[in-house]
Amino acid sequence: MFIATLLTSPSAPALDPALVDSLRNAWGGGDAVWLSPDEAAEFPLEARPMNQWDVWEEVQRMGVDLVIQPAANRKKKMLLADMDSTMIQQECIDELADMAGVGERVADITARAMNGELDFEGALLERVGLLHGLDEGVIGQVLAERITLMPGGRELVATMNAAGGYSALVSGGFTAFTAHVANALGFDEHRANTLLIDGGKLTGDVARPILGREAKMQALKEISHRLHLEHADVLAVGDGANDLGMLGLAGTGVALHAKPSVAAQCEVRINHGDLTALLFVQGYAKSEFVSC
């Protein structure tokens, strides 16, 4: 048994009941359940449709995300999330670089690394090297003035935690930022790279080992083992090439507003919804969302 979920942007919900009924009838699905009026609906299927991705492309043009997944074990017990451009709307290193006067150069490297065109570790070291000599006080300034949370993040973490889940923020960015974001959103733990500072200035390097793609996968393995969970119990979300390992290892791996080359390798792709889409695909109705 499978479940098909359709959802739209919560800022402009426009999910047409006629579209839901049309797909349900075409695929021989069961009765539709509306998780949120005009925003999200789901219905059961006996089998995965052969034309799933053709239909996905068609409804994408309508501003609709379509997810089809096995019905069993949809509600997950652990959330493993990337931070930059996932739980927050920015790339922290790009914001630091902009303050240092090398923003355009670093942003280009970041984009290429997240698209899988560059080795993550080498790209990180190159970008951090360009921050050499930056006053450490700039970190606090960036946090206060430039970092904004991704819509739906509070509800996602709070709802899964209220259901007895565990949440971990795992970033290829920096602990100075993950500590703040984890606290703001209610994550149980966070992992990231540590910027090295000497005399109040960034040295242009990070502590070893570097947390990249393999470390994110290792975090999933270590945390799930510690909690006596299976990998199938994990919901992972990210947007970059360095997230692909954990997205593939998790029971449900979600590419959120991801780079095209990343999304193409994921079964669950959210391009129009916000982070609450991750609750809808687990079968939560909007009335069950927990706010904090």
N, C-alpha and C positions, 0 to 999 in steps of 0.2 A: 504494500500500500504506500502511496505517495501523497504528498500535500502540495498543492499549487497555491502560492501566495502572490497577490498583486498589491502593490502599494505605490503611493505618490508622495510628493513633498508635503509635509504637514503645514508649511507656510502658505501653500495654495492647493489644498486638497481638491482633486477633480477626478476621482476614480469613477468612471461611468458604470453603473450597474449593468447596462446593456453589454459592455465589454466583458464583464465577469460572466454573465449568463451565456454570451456567445462562445467563450472559450470552454466553459463548463459543458455546454451541449456538444460542441465539436469534439471534445475529448472524452465524452461519456462520464463526466465527473459527478460526484454526489452533490448534495445540497450545499450552497454557499453559506458561509458564516462571515458576517461583517465584524471585523475586529475594531474598526473605527469608521463611522459614517463618512462616505466620500473619500476616505483615505486608505483603508486597507481591508482586504477580504481574502478568504481562503476557501478551498474546496478539496475534497479527497479524490484521488485517482487510483485506478487499479494498476496502471503501468505508466512509466515515463513516456511522454509523447515523442514520436520520432521527429517531429518538426519543432521541438522545443526552442531551438536557437533561432530558427527563422521567425517564429512568433516573438521571441525575445527582442530581436532587432526591430520588428514592426511596432511593438508597444513602447519600446524605448523612444521612438519618435513621437509618441503621445505623452511622454513624460511619466511613463509607468515602469516600475521595476517588476520583474517576474522571477520568482524563485520556485524551483521544483526540487523537492528533497524527500527522502524516506520519512514516513510518518513516525516510525519508532525512534524513541530517545531524542526527540527534538529539543526538549527543554534541558539546557546544559547546566552543569554544576560548577563550572569554572569559566571565567572570562580572562583571556589573555590578550592585552591590547597594546598596539603600537601607540606612540604619543604624537609625534609631529605629523600634521595634516591628517590625523585620525581622531585623537581625543582633543587636540587643539587645532586651530585653523591655520597655524603658521609652521614654518621650519625654523626652529630656534637658532640654529647656526647661521641661517641667512639673516636673521634679525640682528645678531651680534655683529656679523660682517658688515651690515649696512651702517651700524654705529661706528665701525672701525674704518669706514671709507672704502671697503673692498666688496660691497654688497653684490654688485653685478657679476663680478668674477666668481664669487662663491656660489651664488644662486645658480649659475650655469653648471657648475660642477655638481651641485646637489641634484638638479633636475636630471642630469645624465646618469648619476649614480642610482637614483631611485627608479630610473627606467631600465636599469640593468646594463647600461652601456659601459660602466666603469666598475672596477673592483671596489667594493664598499670600504674596506680597511684603508686602502691607498688613498681613496677620495677623501675619507675622513681626515687622515693625517695631513693631506695637502691643504684642506680647508682650515683646519685648526692651526696649522703653521702660519696662515695668513692673519691670525688673530694675535700673534706674538706682540706683547707689550700693551695689550688692551687692559685698561683699569678694571679690576674685578667688580667694582661698583656698577659697571654697565650691566651686569647680569641682573641685578635688582631693578634697574631702570627698565630693561627690556620686559621683565616680568610684569612690572606695574603698568607700563604704557603700551606694550605691543602684543601681548599674548592674550588671546581670547579662546574660550572653550568652544568646542564643536557642539552645535545644538543637539540635544538629546542625550548627551553624555551623563548628566546627573541622573536622569531617569533610568538609563541602561544599568549603571552600576548599582544604584539604590534598589531597583527592582530585583536584580539577580541576587544581590546580597540579602535582601529581605526574604527571598525564597530559599535561603540557606547556602547560596553559592559563595565562591571565593573569587576575588578579582586581583589581577596582577598587571601592572603597567611595565612593559618591557620595551626599552627604547635604545636605538643606536645613537641617541642624543646624549644629554648630559644630566647627571644627578641633580645639579643645581636647579634644573627645571622639573624633572620628574618628581622630586620631593614636594614641590609646590603643587603641581597638578594632581598628584596622587592624593594629597591632603584635601584639596579642594573638591575632588570628585568622590572621595570615600574608598579609594583602592586599599586593599589589605597590604600590599607590598609593591615596591618598585625596584627596577634594575636599569642601569644605564652606564654610560662612560663618565669618568671623573676628569674634569678639566684640571690640569696642574697649574698651581698658582705660586708665585714666589715674590715676596715683597709687595703684595697687593696687585701684581700684574700677571696676566696670563702668560705662561711660558711658551705657548705655541705647541703644546703636546698634551696627551692624555695618558692616564695611568693604564698599565697593561694588566691583564689581557683586555683587548678591545672587544666590546660587545657588538657583534654584528649578526649576520644571518645564522651561523652555527650556534651562537650563544642564545639566540632567541629560541631555537629548537631545543637546546639543552634546558632552558628555563621551563619550557613546557613539560619536558620529561621529568625534571627534578621536582617541580611543584606538584604535578599530578601524582607522582610516586609518593611524595610526602603526605599528600592528602588521601592516599589510597583510592585514587581515581584512575579510570582508563582514559586513554587519549580521546576516545569517542565521547567522553563527558565534557570535552573542552570546546568552547566557542572562541575562536581567534579572529582578530580583525586588524587589518593594516592596509597600506596603500602602495608600498614600495617593493622593489625587487628583493630587498633584504628581509622582507616579511614572508616571502613565498614558502620558505621551509616550514615555518610554524603554521601557515595557513593550510599547507598540504598535510601536515601531521595531525592537526586538530580534527575532531569529529565534524565540526562545521567551520570552514575557513571563509571569512567574508572579505572580499575586496571592496573597500569603501571609497568611492570617488577616486578610484585607483588609476595609475598610469595604464594606458591601453595594453601594453605588453604584459603587465601584471594581471589585469582583469581577465585577459584571454586564457590564463592558466588556472582560473578559479571557477568553480561551479556556482558559487553564490556571489553575485555582483550587485552592489547597491550604488546607483548613480544619481538617483533623484531623491530618495529618502534621506533622513538624517540618522543619527545613531539609534533612535527608537525603532528603526527598521529591524534592528537585530532582536528586538523584543517581539515584533510582529512575526518574524520568521520562526520564532520558537513557539508561536501560538498564543502569546499573551494578548489579551484585549486591552485597548487603551484605558479602560476603566480599572485595570489591574496595575497600571503603572504606579510606581512609588516616586514621589517627588521629595527632594531634600533641600 
